[in-house]
Amino acid sequence: MSDSFFYTLVYVWIGTGIVLLPFLLKITVPYGRHTARNWGKLIDYKLGWVLMEVPSLMVFTVVFLYGDAPKDIVKWILFTLWTIHYLNRSFIYPFRTKTKNKKNPFLIIAFGIFFNLMNAFLNAYWLGYISPAYGAGWLTDPRFIVGIALFVAGFIINQDSDRRLLKLRQKPTNGYSIPYGGLFKYVSCPNFLGEMIQWIGFALMAWSLPAFSFALWTVINLLPRALDHHRWYKSHFSDYPTDRKALFPFII
Ligand SMILES: NC(=O)c1ccc[n+]([C@@H]2O[C@H](COP(=O)([O-])OP(=O)(O)OC[C@H]3O[C@@H](n4cnc5c(N)ncnc54)[C@H](OP(=O)(O)O)[C@@H]3O)[C@@H](O)[C@H]2O)c1
């Protein structure tokens, strides 16, 4: 693939996300608490998660390793962070959820697979085939240092918030309750906030168009979902904390 075709693909991908955002803000994507039966065939919750996340891990690994661009310590760090995140998301996270007998629409899983394939491919192709070596000097560049600090902070926020959510449901048959503690003091969806911080950090570390497009797509995906969750909490719990925002403390 020529470099110019690759960049065109990335710009088209970014443009698609920007065009899609207003639609995503209007509809409620039907999975988890918003799942719906009128979106076609349903698939088991855990199986859906695994099917959705594994392609990212596999495509990223294969494309990165096959690529003939020079690979230095910076690229191996980026590769390791991506791999750790997607190993957890594919094989650990789904099996910690208490969602026995729950299902999600297959169409949503199919969109998720496509989303993950695109982001993994663009990022791995950039690192594996196009980007020159960053050089050891990049390790002390402020973009790398701030980026890795954000990635780690975002990862911790995401893990801590997901852990608090999963702990709420002691039995798979239990419903929903109001989450407290950690950043739930400020927002309804700190797990999404952590995820965004993580990928913005990754984009700073990688300083590449595909990495920024992935960070942007994460916001495009999760901002509307956080607003939906927030509205849902407020309509289901009369004692929901009134000063809690949806996603960004004190703002939205
Ligand atoms: N990078 C991306 O673009 C992207 C996209 C989507 C998700 N993600 C990440 O994937 C993870 C899961 O996403 P998600 O959308 O499924 O998150 P979620 O809606 O917050 O749900 C997370 C888990 O906690 C349960 N849960 C949530 N709120 C609860 C409550 N109040 N009481 C009891 N149980 C509750 C959910 O059960 P139910 O499923 O039964 O509601 C689910 O098992 C998050 O860390 C998110 O950041 C990333």
The ligand as a Gaussian input file, in Angstrom:
#p B3LYP/6-31G(d) Opt

LIG

0 1
 N      -12.455000       2.275000      23.227000
 C      -13.765000       2.292000      23.002000
 O      -14.221000       2.942000      22.072000
 C      -14.705000       1.524000      23.913000
 C      -16.022000       1.293000      23.483000
 C      -16.900000       0.615000      24.350000
 C      -16.468000       0.180000      25.596000
 N      -15.177000       0.405000      25.971000
 C      -14.726000      -0.011000      27.321000
 O      -15.263000      -1.275000      27.654000
 C      -15.650000      -1.342000      29.032000
 C      -17.122000      -1.768000      29.154000
 O      -17.937000      -0.877000      28.402000
 P      -19.530000      -0.819000      28.652000
 O      -20.044000       0.172000      27.680000
 O      -20.097000      -2.184000      28.688000
 O      -19.557000      -0.200000      30.150000
 P      -20.793000      -0.059000      31.161000
 O      -22.067000       0.122000      30.417000
 O      -20.386000       0.960000      32.166000
 O      -20.878000      -1.514000      31.878000
 C      -19.744000      -2.110000      32.464000
 C      -20.175000      -3.371000      33.248000
 O      -20.700000      -3.009000      34.517000
 C      -22.091000      -3.353000      34.630000
 N      -22.743000      -2.170000      35.219000
 C      -22.637000      -0.909000      34.757000
 N      -23.307000      -0.056000      35.544000
 C      -23.854000      -0.799000      36.527000
 C      -24.658000      -0.486000      37.657000
 N      -25.033000       0.765000      37.912000
 N      -25.079000      -1.501000      38.476000
 C      -24.698000      -2.778000      38.209000
 N      -23.912000      -3.136000      37.160000
 C      -23.499000      -2.156000      36.324000
 C      -22.563000      -3.608000      33.212000
 O      -23.659000      -4.503000      33.152000
 P      -24.685000      -4.495000      31.901000
 O      -23.857000      -4.840000      30.674000
 O      -25.683000      -5.526000      32.284000
 O      -25.259000      -3.106000      31.781000
 C      -21.289000      -4.180000      32.575000
 O      -21.135000      -5.528000      32.917000
 C      -15.393000       0.062000      29.606000
 O      -14.171000       0.036000      30.323000
 C      -15.276000       0.953000      28.396000
 O      -14.414000       2.029000      28.629000
 C      -14.304000       1.060000      25.160000

